Amino acid sequence: MKNYSFLNKITTAIIIATLSFSCKSSVSRNPEQAKATDKPKPQPNLVYGDLIIKDQSDYLMIPVTLTEQNEDKGIDLKISRSYERNNQLLYNLIFYRKQDGEAHLLLNKKAIINSFDLLEVKAVNKPNTRVWLYKIIDQDTNTDNKLSSEDAIIGYLSDLSGNNLQQITPNNTRIISWVIVPSQNAIFLKIIKDSDNDKKFTAEDKTNFVRVNLDKPGMGTEIISDQIEQQIKSYVFK
């Protein structure tokens, strides 16, 4: 019995020592794990694209993009890669004046420039009108905390210098297409609105057209009024 009691005490001591060592090891690893978790995610590098030079403008343009990053590695750019120009998203444009080197940015906020086009309107007995038309994603309309292809695509105009940036299509809409009418010095844009407020743009949503005067750019005026639409419905669905 004495031997059994002695062996019992030794076994108990070994178990206590093992548990004590295990706890200490666990405590000592936790700070290291915390430090690893607290490390900030690396930021991608800025990349400046090829120069964009237009003879009609005193400015050249420099696209601002980012290095390609693999999101599977844990680098979350918070921006979708669905909208691309030459396989790279545009986050801004630098306008550089050829004559004296003055430079400035087009945007002063986080956004994706989906596309940009130089509009040149030539009308009889009128000076030519030249402006930049941009389609920009700058509103998190589906509230998923990032800018993506699911969000609104808003129309903007600026002069050739990249100044006087002006929104021309309503919030929470997308541009579908556009056409210039030189005789009116105007641009007409077809848009789709999230009319059912489901934070999506689908075939169930309403479309409309907005007219923008290129002489005095501003928010476009919708062409199809609610009254006209109700009249159409009364004829079509009666």
C-alpha positions in Angstrom: 0.0 0.0 0.0 2.8 2.4 0.8 4.3 1.7 -2.7 0.9 2.4 -4.3 0.5 5.6 -2.4 4.1 6.7 -3.4 3.4 5.9 -7.1 0.1 7.9 -6.9 1.9 10.9 -5.6 4.6 10.7 -8.3 1.9 10.4 -11.1 0.0 13.4 -9.7 3.1 15.5 -9.6 3.9 14.6 -13.2 0.4 15.6 -14.4 0.5 18.9 -12.5 4.0 19.7 -14.0 2.8 18.8 -17.5 -0.3 21.0 -17.2 1.7 23.9 -15.8 4.2 23.7 -18.7 1.4 23.5 -21.2 -0.3 26.6 -19.8 3.0 28.6 -19.8 3.6 27.6 -23.4 0.2 28.7 -24.4 0.5 32.1 -22.6 3.9 32.7 -24.2 2.6 32.0 -27.7 -0.4 34.3 -27.5 1.6 37.6 -27.6 3.4 36.5 -30.6 0.2 35.5 -32.3 -1.3 38.9 -31.4 1.8 40.7 -32.9 1.4 38.8 -36.1 -2.3 39.6 -36.3 -1.6 43.3 -35.6 0.7 43.7 -38.5 -0.7 46.3 -41.0 -1.5 45.0 -44.5 1.0 46.2 -47.1 -0.3 48.9 -49.4 0.1 48.4 -53.2 2.3 50.8 -55.1 1.1 53.6 -57.2 1.7 53.1 -60.9 1.5 55.9 -63.5 0.3 54.8 -66.9 1.3 56.0 -70.4 0.9 59.6 -71.3 -2.3 60.7 -72.9 -1.7 63.5 -75.3 -4.4 65.3 -77.3 -3.4 68.0 -79.8 -6.6 69.9 -79.0 -5.5 70.4 -75.4 -2.7 72.4 -73.7 -2.6 69.6 -71.1 -1.4 66.0 -71.2 -2.8 63.4 -68.9 -1.2 60.8 -66.7 -3.4 57.9 -65.5 -3.0 56.8 -61.8 -3.3 53.1 -61.2 -2.1 50.5 -58.7 0.1 47.5 -58.9 -1.8 44.3 -59.4 -2.4 42.6 -56.0 -3.6 39.1 -55.3 -6.5 39.5 -52.9 -6.2 35.8 -51.9 -3.0 36.8 -50.1 -5.0 39.0 -47.7 -4.5 42.3 -49.4 -7.9 43.9 -49.5 -8.0 47.0 -51.7 -11.7 47.6 -51.0 -12.2 48.2 -54.7 -13.5 45.7 -57.2 -11.6 44.7 -60.3 -14.6 44.4 -62.4 -14.3 47.7 -64.2 -10.9 48.0 -66.0 -9.3 50.1 -68.7 -6.4 48.3 -70.4 -6.6 45.7 -67.6 -5.9 48.3 -64.9 -8.3 50.3 -62.8 -8.0 54.1 -63.0 -8.2 55.8 -59.6 -7.3 59.4 -60.8 -5.9 61.4 -63.6 -3.1 64.0 -63.4 -3.4 67.0 -65.7 0.0 68.5 -66.7 0.2 71.8 -68.6 2.7 71.4 -71.4 3.8 75.0 -71.3 4.8 75.7 -67.7 4.5 72.3 -65.9 1.5 73.2 -63.7 -0.1 70.0 -62.5 -3.3 69.0 -60.6 -5.5 66.0 -60.0 -8.9 65.5 -61.6 -10.5 63.9 -58.4 -10.2 64.9 -54.8 -11.9 61.7 -53.5 -11.7 57.9 -53.7 -13.3 56.7 -57.0 -12.9 54.5 -60.0 -12.8 56.2 -63.4 -14.7 53.7 -65.5 -14.1 55.5 -68.8 -13.3 58.9 -70.2 -13.9 60.3 -73.7 -13.0 63.6 -75.4 -16.1 65.2 -76.8 -15.7 67.6 -79.7 -18.8 69.3 -81.1 -18.5 71.1 -84.4 -21.5 73.1 -85.4 -22.0 75.6 -88.2 -21.2 79.2 -87.4 -20.3 78.3 -83.8 -17.0 77.8 -82.1 -16.0 74.2 -81.4 -16.9 72.7 -78.0 -14.4 70.4 -76.4 -15.0 68.7 -73.0 -14.1 65.5 -71.3 -16.9 63.1 -70.4 -16.2 60.7 -67.6 -18.1 57.7 -66.2 -17.2 57.4 -62.6 -17.9 55.0 -59.7 -17.8 57.0 -56.6 -20.9 56.0 -54.6 -21.3 52.8 -52.6 -24.9 52.4 -53.7 -25.3 48.7 -52.7 -23.8 49.5 -49.2 -21.2 46.7 -49.2 -18.4 49.1 -48.0 -16.5 49.1 -51.3 -16.7 50.5 -54.8 -17.6 47.9 -57.3 -19.3 47.0 -60.6 -22.5 46.7 -58.6 -22.6 50.4 -57.8 -23.9 53.4 -59.7 -21.9 54.8 -62.6 -22.2 58.6 -62.7 -21.5 61.0 -65.6 -19.2 63.9 -65.2 -17.9 66.6 -67.5 -14.7 68.8 -67.2 -13.0 71.2 -69.5 -9.8 70.2 -71.3 -7.7 71.2 -68.4 -9.4 68.8 -66.0 -11.0 71.7 -64.1 -14.6 72.6 -63.5 -15.6 69.0 -62.9 -19.4 68.8 -62.9 -21.8 65.9 -62.2 -24.3 65.6 -65.0 -26.4 62.5 -64.2 -28.4 61.9 -61.0 -27.2 59.9 -58.0 -28.0 56.2 -57.9 -28.1 55.8 -61.6 -26.0 54.2 -64.4 -25.2 55.5 -67.8 -26.2 53.1 -70.5 -25.3 55.1 -73.6 -25.0 58.7 -74.9 -25.2 60.7 -78.1 -24.2 64.2 -79.1 -26.6 66.5 -81.0 -24.3 69.2 -82.5 -27.1 71.5 -83.6 -28.2 71.9 -80.0 -24.6 71.7 -78.6 -26.0 69.1 -76.2 -25.4 65.6 -75.1 -28.3 63.1 -74.4 -27.5 60.3 -72.0 -29.6 57.2 -71.4 -29.7 56.1 -67.8 -31.1 53.4 -65.6 -32.4 54.3 -62.1 -32.7 52.0 -59.1 -36.4 52.8 -59.1 -37.4 49.9 -56.8 -34.7 50.8 -54.2 -33.4 47.3 -53.9 -29.8 48.6 -54.3 -29.4 46.8 -57.6 -29.7 47.8 -61.3 -31.9 45.2 -63.0 -34.4 44.9 -65.9 -37.1 45.8 -63.3 -35.7 49.3 -63.0 -36.8 52.3 -65.0 -34.8 54.0 -67.7 -34.9 57.6 -68.8 -32.9 60.1 -70.8 -31.2 63.3 -69.6 -30.2 66.3 -71.7 -27.1 68.3 -70.8 -26.3 71.7 -72.4 -22.6 71.7 -73.2 -22.5 75.5 -73.2 -23.4 75.5 -69.5 -22.8 71.9 -68.1 -24.8 70.9 -65.1 -27.1 68.2 -63.8 -29.1 66.8 -66.7 -32.8 67.3 -67.1 -34.9 64.1 -67.4 -36.8 64.0 -70.7 -39.6 61.5 -69.8 -41.7 63.0 -67.1 -43.9 61.0 -64.7 -47.0 62.5 -66.5 -45.8 61.3 -69.9 -45.1 57.9 -68.5 -48.6 57.6 -66.9 -50.1 58.6 -70.3 -48.1 55.9 -72.0 -49.2 53.3 -69.5 -52.9 54.3 -69.9 -52.7 53.6 -73.6 -50.5 50.5 -73.4 -52.2 48.7 -70.5 -55.9 49.6 -70.9 
